[in-house]
Amino acid sequence: MWIYWFALVWQDPFATCRQAFVPDPRDYRPAKCFYDVARGQGLWNEAGRQLEALLEGGETLPWVHFYLGNIAQDRMDPAALDHYRVALDAFDETGDGQGMVYTQINLHRVLTTQNLWQEAERALAAAQHQAMLMRDASLIYAATLDRGMLLKRKGSLEQAQSLLEQLEPRLFREESSYSTRRDCLLALGDLAEELGQPRRAREYYAALLDLAEKHEDPYAAAVASLNTLISLVGTGPWTPATRDEASQLAARLRETSQALEHQALEVRVLYEAAMLADTEQADRYLAKAQAMTRELGDPELESLVLRGLAARRVDRDPQAAQNLIGRSYAAAAKSEDPAILLTAWCDRMHVDWISRPPAEALARSLDLLDLIEAVRETQSSDIGRAGFLSHQAFSYYALVGHLSRLFREERDLTWAREAHRVMERLRARSLLESLSFERINDLPDEMNDLTETRRGLDRQWVRLHQDLLNPDLSPEARASKRQLREALTAKIGAQDARIRAKHAGYGGRQSLQAASLEQVQAALEPHQALLSYQLSYRENPYGQFYGGSWLWVVTNAGVEVYELADRAAIEPAVDTFRDLCAEGKHTQQIRAGAEALYRRLMERALADLPEGIEELVIIPDGHLYHLPFSLLQSAANHTPLAFRYHLTLVPSATLWLRWSKQNPQAKGSGALVFSDPRNRAIETPLEESPDSGGWERLYRGTKTVTPADLIAGAKLGPLPYARSEARSVVRHVGRDSELLMGDRASEKFLKQQDLRQYKVLHFAAHAVIDEVRPQRSAIILAPGSDEEDGFLTPREIERLDLDGQVVVLSTCHGASGLTFRGEGVMSLARSFLQAGATTVIGTLQPLSDQNAEVLFDTFYRHLANGLPVSRAMSMAQRHCHEANQSVATWSNVVVLGNGHAVLFDEPDRESLPVFVWALVAFSLISLLVGVVRRQRRHTRS
């Protein structure tokens, strides 16, 4: 390919462009030809000179100015603004609507990078209005793309992602420009990365690389490869080979960026290469990058290089590293971009823990967490806030790792308390907030004026935190900023009061205090132990400390911490074990895997537990959320964990403390049971109908994607055993229960019913799970009316009025889904907890219809006899195991929330007549005989 490029250069690659220019100077194609050659061959300076020469005749040529603006924009040259303004005026005079739209879009991009927000929004609004007047779908798509990019720039990451995900398939299905498709894939990759979804990000970058290569665009291909490299070294997963692979990719990118003569790209590549290289080579790369940033004058790149210099020198000269990181922050502050400031402060934390005393490093690290959480507040949705914090989670992990080491070495409980506090700041924040108060985005549209003012105050809050983090701030200036913060806090409080006066449920800026270590210890009963996991890497590929993996064990008698294997070793083992369990075969391999994970994750900790521990409250992390802990076993006794302890999973200690204080026994009576709902949408194959006016609905934001898309091609047949299961629930729980089957098991009935009158909600139904877009997951019910579709989505679940009920999801994957570091799993089970349930039983894998009947019949029998939920489930799992049922039947059923909840009083067995006991015995025998005879198999998808 390089030979081909050089051959073109010697043949004057612009000759064709000049020839095309002569007959029609106002046509866009000749000017675009110069731009394409510049991108394809790196001849940026020559392309700019030749386009400037075309203007020497004095004639205003709008497309020439447009593409000069593009060249300047790609090279981060502020001259782009002037070229676009000249082009826009010229297009306006000639009435060239297409030129106006594209120029306004690009003008908007330049203005946003310069933080000229109001002018940027006016340019984009004008572009969208012009595109709609022209009713040109390709122009509307281009304007919609920039609308998504504006949302991203303003911090509404999940909203931007949702819009662009709906746009992307249209761009590739219909006629649209290469540049629009290219920019959409790049934006989607960046959004996925910032929302804590690195694997999705790399899929988009791979698609961008493929598209760029097909269109012979080496610059876009290099950007895709560079972003893939940054994602890989930034978030993993990492293996021993990752550093070498990343170094090789950086070397190839170095050659590409030099051939393209693109200095900004080369600086970024030199930084990555330096961070992966040995000391001598790293110094050379960073010196070259620093010289180039002086020419470019870009504060983001300047901050990047200074951070690299500090990181590589901290071991040799801590004081020099501190000075460099201070200069890096000052450069980042010029950009006014919170993401750049956060990155600078993350690197500062690494330097601080090497060069400062622990107490001082801790204080500065907590300042960083304050800024992260202030920026998090600007996100517009639950998933956006969870994803943003997931992307920043390694800062929390690194801090917990430092504190864990200090506690283990010094045995000072101060470090344990701080480590616990940091962990709880990260865990399930969005879920905790949703249970405590409504957010701005939950408010009705008629309150937009009040909420926009409130969002503006939030942005001021973030900027104030950024200023307070400036290490060069004088004591007087710092005191002044703190006074401003107090005044701003008062303004925020007053605005919240105005909103609350019109909407009582709104919470405003409430400081939700995480449960302290002392509070958790005081709440734990003598038979309970809390196991809190952190799953991280000891080092990233740059060699920086990333926290490592730890297990904190808390009982009412004490606290202990255990260092675990690296995340790189644990995650593949968990994935392999899950696959084996899902198959339900290979008993010896499952046992070997269960013993190996037991050794890695808990053997030492359980051996050290005080006597009398019967219940384990487990806070998983990362892939451990998808691990069937119930199967783990010691090589010494081969007894599954679920038969030694009663197990409950919770997303945070703070939420466990909240749920454990509620008493479900005092609420409602009986159960509301939905069994084998009939939904004709899953009985009829979906056919894609022609999309009339779809581009208009997309532009206006009214086009939506529903769970119906997920069932196309799925085999979701009847669930005959679900009906028997439902009857057994009612038989055990009592006559106040209500059983709904078939068409009666409807979404309409669920939404209209007073759910607080029941103790239990039980769903024996199909479910569809979207692990990419969790808002598209659903439990499939009967519709019940023309207004409902029967797909009970997470957002609809969250609106249900629950108050401490136990929810049982006898469906497939009810407890699985998209997983965020810190927040946990965005599952259907989580949505019920968000609606007000305190305990949810769900599944990690597909669930056999027939085997679910046996499991839940046994579970409800023990629950009705007065056992706590987790103990009743342990008894049911033991029963299935002793009946030689496959491990896939019972091991993937988990109890979430308050497993210690007791719903029913223990019955007075002495008062029961003999004939009742005989009837019970007869029923059990009949059930067992039926199980043996049944041959058909059904799965709850």
N, C-alpha and C positions, 0 to 999 in steps of 0.2 A: 504493500500500500504506500509506503514512504517513497519508493522509487517512482510510483505513479504521480504522487504529489510534486516531487521535484521536477519531473518531466513537464508537468503542466506549468510550473513556474517559469522554466526556460522558454516555453512557448508563449509567454505573456498571457496569463489566465484571464486578464481583463479585456482582451481583444474582442471577444464575442459580445461582452457587455457594451463596449463602446460602439460597436457596429449596430446593435439593437437600439441604442439611444438616439441615433441620428434621425431616423424617420419620425419618431414620436417621443419627444423628450418628456411629455407629461404622463406617459404610460408608466405604471408601477413596475412592470417586469424588468426593464433595463436596470433601474436603480436596485431592485431586489437582487439582480444578478451579481452586482458588486458585493452586496452584503453576504450572499451565499458563498461566494469565493472567499471572503474574509473569514467566515466561520469554518469553512471546509479546509482551508489551507493555512490559517493563522496569519493571513496577510492583512491584519487590521490597519496598520498605519498606511500602507499603500492604498488600500480601498478607500480610506478616509481622504487621502490626498487627491485621488482621482475623482471622487464625488465632489469635493470642494472645487476642483478645477472646472467641473461642469457648470458651476454657479457663477463663474467669472464673467459670463456674458451679461449679467445683471438681471436676467429673467428669474422670477420666483418659481421654482420648481418644487412643489410640495412633496412629491415622493422622494426626491433627492434629500430634502431636509428630514423626511421621516426616517429614511434608512441611515442617514448620518446620526440621527438620534439613537437608532438601534445599536449602531456600532459603539457609540459613546456609553449607552446604558450597559451593554454587555461588558464593557471595560471599566464600569463604575466611574465614568467621567461625568462630572456635574454639567458639562456642556450639553448633555442630552436634553435638558429642560428647555434651553433656548431653541434648539432645533425643532422640538415638538411644538412649541408655541408658534413658531413661524409657519410650520406645516399646517397646523390647525386653522390659522387665519386664512391661509391660501385655500384650503379645502372648503372652508365656509364660503369664501367668495365665489368659488366655482360650483358650489352645490354638490360636491362629491361626498355623498353620504357614507360610502364605504370607507373612504379615507378619514372622514371625521371620526367614525366609530373606532377604528384601529388606533388613530392618534390619541384620542381621549383615553383609551384603555392604557396605552403606554405612558401617557402623561400621568395618569393616575398612579402607575407603578413607581415612576420616578419621584413623584410628590410624597408617596408614603415612605419611601426610603429616607426622605429628608424631613420626615415628621410634619409635613404640611397637610394635616388631616382634613381640614375643612375644604381646602381647594381640591384635594384628592377625591373626596367624596362627591364634590360638585362635578368633577370631570367624569367620574364613573357613572353618576346619575344621568348625565348628558349622553354618554355612550349608550346606556341601556334604553333611554327614551328614543334616541335616533334609531337604534336597531329594531325596536318594536314598531316604530312608524314605517320602517322599510319592510317589516314582516319577513326578514331574512334570517332563516334558522341558524346559518353559520355565524352571522354576526351576533345573534342572541347568545349562542353558545360561548362565543369569545367573551362577551360582557358578563355572562354568568360565571365563567371561570374567574374573572377578576373580582366579581362579587365574593366568591369563595375565598380568594386570596386576601381581600380586604378583611373579611371576618377573621381569617387566620392572624392577620397583622394586629387586629384589635383584641385578640385573645380568645375569641369564640371558636376554639379549635374543633370541638365536636360538631358544632353547627356547620362550620366550613367543610368538615369531612363528609357530613351527611349530604350536603348540597353537591359536592364534587363527585361523590360516589354515584349519585343519580345521573350526573352529567357524563361521566366517563364511558359507560357502554354506548351511549348515543353517539359520541364522537367517533367511535370505531365502527358503529353500525351504519351511520349515515355519512353524507359528504361533509367533511370538515377539514380545515387546514391542518397541515403537519404541525405548525407552531402551536396551535391550540391543543392538539393531542399531546404534544411533547410537554407543554407547560402544565397540563392537567396531571399527567403521570408524575411529574416532578413534585408538584404541590401535594398530591396524595401521599407520595412517599415521605415527604417532610412532615406532613400532618400525622401520619401513622407513627413515625419516630417520636414526635413530641408528645403523642398520646400514649406512650408506653407500649407500642405494638411493633417492635423491631422486625419481627418476621414478615409482617404485612408490608412494612416499609421496604424491605429488601425485594419483595415480590414486585412492587411498583418500580423500583430502580432497575430490576432485571428487565421488566417490560420496556422501560425507557431506553435502556441500552440496546435492546433488540430493535426498537423503532428507529433510534438514531443511526444505527449501523445500516439499516435498510435504506435510509435517506441520505447516507454518506455525510453525516454530521458529526465529525470527530469531537467537536467541542461538547455537544450534548452527551455524547458517549463517555467522554472523560468526566463530566459532572456526575453522570450516573454511577460510574465506577468509584469516583471519590466518595460520594455519599454512601455507597455500599461499604467502603473501607471504614469510614467514620462510624457508621452504625455497628459494624462488626466489632471494632476495637472499643467502642463505647459501651455496648450493652451485652455483647456475647450472643449466643453461648460460645465459650472459649474452651479450647482443648490445648494440649501441649504443642500442637502444630500451628495454632492460630497466629502466634507472633511471626513465624517464618512465612506463612502464607500472606499475612498483611504486609510484611517487608517486601516481598516479591511484587505484590500489587502496587505498592508505593513506588518501587523502582520503575515499573512500566509507566505509571502515571507521570513520573518525572520526565521521562523521555517525551511523552505526549505533550505535556504542558510547554516544554521548551520548543518543540516543533510548531506548536500553535502560537508561540510568542504571546501567550496570555499570562501576564505577570501575576494577576490576582489568583488565578488558578494555580500557578506554580508556587506561590507563597504557601497556600494551603497544603499542597502536596509536600513541600519541603518540611513543614511543621510535622506532618504525620511521619515522614521518613525519619526525621530527627528523633522523635519520641520512641521510635522502634529501633534505632541504631545504637552502636556502642558510643562511648563518650566522645572520642576524637572525631568520629564522623558526624555525630550529632552537632558538635560545635561548629563544624564547617557549614552544615546545612542551615543552621539557625543564623549564622553570620551573614550568609547570602540572603536569606529571607529578610533579615532586618534591613539590609541595604535596599532591597526592593520596596519594602514598606515605606521607607523614607520618600521614595519617588512617588509612590501611589497616594500617600496621604490619607489612607483609609484607617479610621480609628479601630474598627473591628479587627482588621488584619494586624495592626500594630499591637493591640491587646493580645492577640493570639500568639504572636512571636515572643513577646515579653513573658507570657505565661510559660511557654516552652523553655525559654532561657532559665527562668526561676526553677522549674521542675528539674532540669538537668544539672543545676548547680547547687541545689539545697544540701546535698550530702557533702559537697566540697567546701562551700562557703555559705553558711546559713544566713549571715547578715546581708550578703549580696543578693541572695534569693529573696529576702524580705523586701529589699529596695526595688527589685525588679517586679515583684508581684504588686507592690504599691503603684508603680508606674503603669502596670497592666490594667489595674482597676481604674486609674485616672483616664486612660485611653478608652476603656469600655464605657465609661460614664459619658463620653462625648457622643456616643451613638444613641443614647437614650433608649436603648433596647433592653428590656429586663432579662431576656434570654442570654444576651452577651454578658451582662453583669453577673448573672447567676453562675455562668461558666467560669468567669474570672474568680468568683468567690469560692467555688468548689476547689479550684486549684490552690487558692490561698489556704483553704483548710488543710490540704495535704502538706503544704509548706509549714504551716503553723505547728502541726503535730510533730514535725521533725525538729523545728528550731525554737519552740517556746515551751515553757513549763506547762504541764497538763491542765492546771486550773485556768490559765490564761487561754490556752488553745480551746478548751471547752467553752469558755465565755464567747469567744469569737465565732466558734462553730454554731452556737445557739443563735447568734445574730444572723448567720446564714439561713438557718431554718426559719427564722422569722420572715426573712425576705421571700423565701420559697413559698411560704404559706400566704403571704400577702399577695404574691402574683397569682397563686392558685385561686384566691378569692375572685379574681377577675374572670375566671372561666364561667361560661354561661349555662353549663349543664352538669348533672351528676356524673355522667361518664367522662365529660371533659375534665372535671376536677380530679376524678380518680385517675384518669390517664396521665394528666400532667404530673401528679404526685408520684405516680409509678415511674415516670421518666426521670424524676429527681431522686428516686429512692436510694441510689448508691451513696448519696451524701449521708443519709440516715444510717445506712449499713456501716459505712466507714466509721462514723462516730460511735455507734454501738460496739463495733469491734475494738476500738481504742479503750472504751470504758470497760468492756468485758475483760480485756487483758489486765487493766489496772486492778479490777476487783479480784481477779484470780491471783495476782501477784501480792497485793497489799491486804486483801481481806477487809477492806474498808467499805462499809455498807453505803457510804456516800456515793461511791461509783456505781453500786448496784441500783440505787434509787434513780440516779441520773440515766443509766442505761435503760431502765424500765420506762422512764418518762419519755425518752427519745423514741423508743419502740412504739409506745402508745400514741405519740403524735403522728406517726406514720400510718397506723393500722385503722382501716375501716372508717376513715374520717367522714366520707360522704354519707355512709349509712348512719353514723351517729348523728350527723347534722340533720338528716332527713327525718329522723325520729324526734328531733328536738324542736325544729321550727321550719317554717316555709322559707324558701329562698326567693330572691327577686324574680327569677324566671318562672316561678309558679304562680305569679300574680296575673290578674286579668288584664287584657289589652287596654282597657279604659284608664288604667293607672300609668300609662307609658311616660307621661310628663314627669311624674314623681320618681319613677324608677330610673329614667335616664339621668336625672339629676343625681340620684344615688350612685349610679355607676360612675359618673364623673368624679364624685368624691372618692370612690374606690381607687380610681386611677391616680388621684392625688396622693392617696395613702401609700400606694406602691412607690411613687416617685420620692416621697418623703423617706421611706425606708431605704431606698437606694442612696439618698444623700447621707443618711445616718451611718451607712456602712463604709463611707469614704474614709480610709485610714488617715488621709491628710487633713481632715477637718479639724480646725482649731478648737480648743475648749470653748471659746466664746461662741463660735459658729454652731458647735454641737448643742450648746445650751439653748441657743436661739431656735434650732431645728426642733428640739424637744418641746419647746413652748408652742411652736407651730403644730406639732403633733397633738398636743393637748387641745388646742383650739379646733383642729380638724376632727378630733374624736368627738368634741361637743357638737360640731356641725353634723357629723354622721348620726349621732344620737338624736338630734332634733329632726333630721330628715326621716329617720326610722320611725320616730313618734308620729310624724305626719302620715306615713304609709300605714302604720298600725291603726291609726284612727279610722282609716277607711277599710282596712282588712285586718281583722283581729289576729288571724293565725300567723301573720308575718313575724319572723324572729329578729331580722336585722343582724347587726354585728354583735353576736353573743360570743363570749369567750367560753367555749366548751372545755372544761377542765378534764384532762385525762385522769383516770383513777390512779392514785398513788400506789406505790408498792405496799405501804402500810395498810391502805384500805383493802387491797386485794387479800393480803394475809389475814386481816381481821375477818373477812367474809368467808374464807375457806374453812370448811368444817374439818375435824380431825381425820375423816376418812377420804378427803379430797386432796388432789395435787394438781397444780396447773403447770403444763409443759408448754413453753413459748419458744418457737423455732425462728431462727434467722438463717436464710439460705442465700449465701453470697460467695463471691470469689475472694481468695486471700489477696490476690493482686490482679490488676488489669494487664493487658499486653504491654503497657508502658512501664510496668514495674511498680506502679503506685498501689498503696494499700487500699483494698476495697472492703474491708470489714471481716471477711471470712464467714464461716457457718458456725452457729452457736445454738445451744439449747439451755434455756434458763428454766430451772425447776423451782417452783414456789409452793410451800406448804405453810400452814399456820405456825409451824415450828421453826422455819428457816428458809434460806435462799441459797441456791447453788448454781454454778454455771459450768457447762461442759463444752469444750471445743470439738467441733465435728469435722468430718472430711469436707473438702472443697466442694462447692456447688457443681463443678465440672465432673466430679466423680459421682455425686448423689443423683443428679437429674437423669442421666441415662439409665441408671439402675432402677429408678422409680418407673420410668417409661416402659422398660422391658418387663418389669414385674406386672404392671397394669395390663399389658397386652396378654401376658400369660393368664392372668385372672379372668380377663374378658372371655378367653376361649374356654376356660373351665376344665381344661384337660391338663395333661403333663403334670400329674400330682407331685412327682419327685422334684421337678424343676420349680414348681410353685413353692414347695417347702424350702428348697435351697435358697430361693430368692427372698422368702420371708425371713429366714434366719440371717441372711447377709444384711438385709436392711435393718433388722432388729439390732444387730451388732453396731451398725454405723450410726443409728439414730437414737437409741435409747438404752442399750444394755447397761452401761455404767450408771446412768441416771436412775433406772428402776431398781438396780441393786442397792443403791444408797437411800432409797425412800424409807421413811419411818414405818414402823409396823402399823398395820391397821388401815393402810390406804386401799380403798376399794374402787374409787372413781377417779378417772383421769379426764381433766378438762384440757383439750389440746388446741393450741393456736398454731395452725400450719403456716407455711410461707411458700410461695412459688409453686413448684410441681407437687409439693406435699399436700396441697389441697385436693389433689386427684389420687392420692394414695389410699388404698384400703387398709388403714391402720389395724382394723379388726383382725387381719390375717397374720400380722407379724408375730413371730414366736421365737423363743429361745431354743438353741440347739440342745439345751439340757433337758427340757421337759416337753417340747413339741406341742405346747398348749397355746392355741391362738390367743392373742391379746384380749379379744372380746370376751373370752371365757374366764380370764383372770381379773379383768377390770370392767367397769361400766364406762363406756367411752362417749364423750361429747366433744364436738368440734365447735369452736367459736372464732370469729374474726378478730376479736380484741378482748383484753381483760376488762376494759371499761364497759363494753357492751355486755360481757358476761355478768359483771357486777350489777348492771342495770336490770337485766332479765331475771337474775336469780332473786331479786327483791320482790318480784311479782308473784302472786298466788293464783294460778289458774283454777285451783279447786273451788275458789269462791265465785267463779264466773260461769254463767250459763249452765246448760245441762244437755246431755246427749250429743249426737253427732249429725252433721249435715253431710250426706254422702252422694257423690256424683260418680256414676258407674256406667261404663261402656256407652258414652254419649254418641248419638248419631249425627254426623255432619256430612251432608251430601257433597261438600267440597272435596272431601278425601275419597269419595266413592267415584267421582267423575274426573277423568284426566283433564288437566288444565290445557286450554288452547290460548295461545297469545292472540289477542284481538288487535286489529289495526289501531294505532295510537293516534286518534284524531286530536290535533292541537296539543300534543304532548309537550312540545317545546315551549308553548305559552305557559302551561301549568308549571313546568320546571322553572321558568324565569320568575314566575310569581310566587314560587315556593309552595304551591299547593299540590304538587305531585308527590305521592308517597309510595313507599314499598311496604308490602304487607307480608305476614307469615305465609300467606297462600303460595308465595313463590317457592317456599321451602318444601312443599309437599308434592311438587311435580315429580312424578316417577317413583314416589315412595310407596311402599306396600303397607298401608295402614288399614288392616282389615278389622273385623269384629273382635271383641275381647270377651269370649263366653265365660271364662273363669273370673273375670272382673265382677260379674253379677253375683256369683257365689261368694266372692270375697266381700262384696258390699253387704250382702245379707248377714254374713258372720259379724261384720262390724256392728250392725244394728242389734244383732242378737246379744253381743257382749256388752255394748255400751248402754243400752236401755231404751225404754219405750218413748222417750222424748226425742228420739232421733227421727230424721227425715231422709228417706231413700229415694233418689231420683235416677232413673235409668233411661237409656235410649233418647228419644226426643225430649223427654222431660228434664234430662240433665243438661240444662241450658244456661248459656251465658246471661240471658235476660233474668232468669230466676235468681241467679247468684247475685247480680247487681241490685235487684230489688229487695232482696231479703235482709232482715235485720240479723246480721251475722253474730252479733254479740250474745244472742240467746243460746249459742252452742258452745260446748267445750272444744269440740274437734271438727275440723273440716277435712274430709277425706276425698281425694280424687283418684279414681281407678280409671285411667284414660290414657290416650296417646298424648305425646308432647313432641314438639319440634324445637330443636335447639340450634341457634345460629351462633357459633363461637367467634364469628367475626363481627357481626352486628347484633349484639345481645338484645336490642330493642325489638328485633324481629322474631325472637323466640315466642313460644306460646303453648299453653295447654289447649287441646282441642276439645271443645264442648259442642253441644247442639246450639244453634243460634237462638231459638226461642222466639224470634221476631224478625221482621224485615230490617230493623234498625241495627241488628247485631250480626256478626259474621261467624261467631262461635270460636274465634281465635282469641283466647284470653292472654293478652300480651303483658309484659312486665309493667308498662305504664298503667294499664287497666288494673292489674293486681295491686299496685301501690296505692290506688285510690280506694280500695276496699276498706271498710271501717271495721278493723279488727282491734281487739283489746285483750291481749294475753292468750289467745287461742293456740291450740296445738294444730298444726297443719301437716297432713300426711300426703305426700306426693307419690302415689303408687304408679309412677310413670317412668319412662326412660330418661336418664340424664337430668333429673330434676335438681340435682345439686352441682351440676357441672356447667361450664361455659367459659367465656372469655375471662382470663385471670390477670389481674393487675397486681404488681408488687405493692404491698401495703394494704390496698383496699380489699383484696381477696377476689372471689369468684362472682362475676355478674350473672348469677343464675336465677332461675325461677324461684328457688328457695329463698334467695336474698330478697326478692321482691315481696314475698309474704312477710318476712321479718320487717321490711320497711313499712308494710301496711299495718303493722302492730302485733303480729304474732310473736310469741316469745320462744316457741319451739317449732322447728320444722324437720320432718323426716323426708329425706330425698335420696336419690340414687346417683352414683357416679358413672354407671354403665347401663346398657340395655337390660331390661328386666323381663324375665319370662312371665307370661300371663298366668300360667298354671302354678309356677313356684311362688309367685307373689301371693297367691291365695293362701297357701300353707303358711308362709312367713307371717302375714298380717293377721291371720286367724289366731295364731299363737301369741303374737304381740298384744292384740286387744284382749285376749283372755287374761294375760298377766296385768295389763294396764287396768282393766276393770276390777281386778283383785287388789288394787291399791298400791301397786309397785310404781316407782318413778319411771319416767319415760326411758331413760338410758338403760335401766336394769331390765325393764320389760323387753327392750330390743335385744339385749344380750341374751336373755332367756330364749327368745324366738330364734336368734341366730344359732345358738347351741342346739336347739331342737332340729333345725334344718341340717346342721352338720351331722348330728347323730343319726338322722334319717338317710345319710349318705347322698344328700343333694349336692349338686355341683357348687363349688365355692363361688361361682359367678352368681348363684342364686341369692346368697345372703351377705357376702362380704362387702359388697358395694353399696349397701344401704347404710346411711349415716344419720346420726342425730345432731342437729345444729341448734345452738342457742342454749336454752335452759334444760339440760338433760335431767336435772334433779327434780323437775316438776312432777308433782303427784296430782292427778286429776280426780281420782275417785277414792272414797273411803274404802277400807278393807271390809268386805262383806262378812256378816256374822254367819259363818258356815254351820254352826251348831243348830241354827234355826231353820236350815233348809231341810225339807222333807226328804226321806230316802228315795222316793220316786223321782225327785229332781236330779239327785246324783246319778240315778240309773239312766235317766234321759241324757244327761251330759256324757256319760260313758258311752252310751249307744251312739250318740252323735259323733264322738271322736273316732270310734271304730268305723263308722260309715264313711267318715271323711278320709281316713287312711286307706280304706278299701277303694274309694273313688280315685284317690291319687294314683294308686298302683295300676288301676285299669285304664286310666286316661293315656292315650298315646299321642294325641295331637299336641302340637307346640305352637304357641303364639307369643309374639314379642311386643311389648309396649314401646313403640318407637319414640 
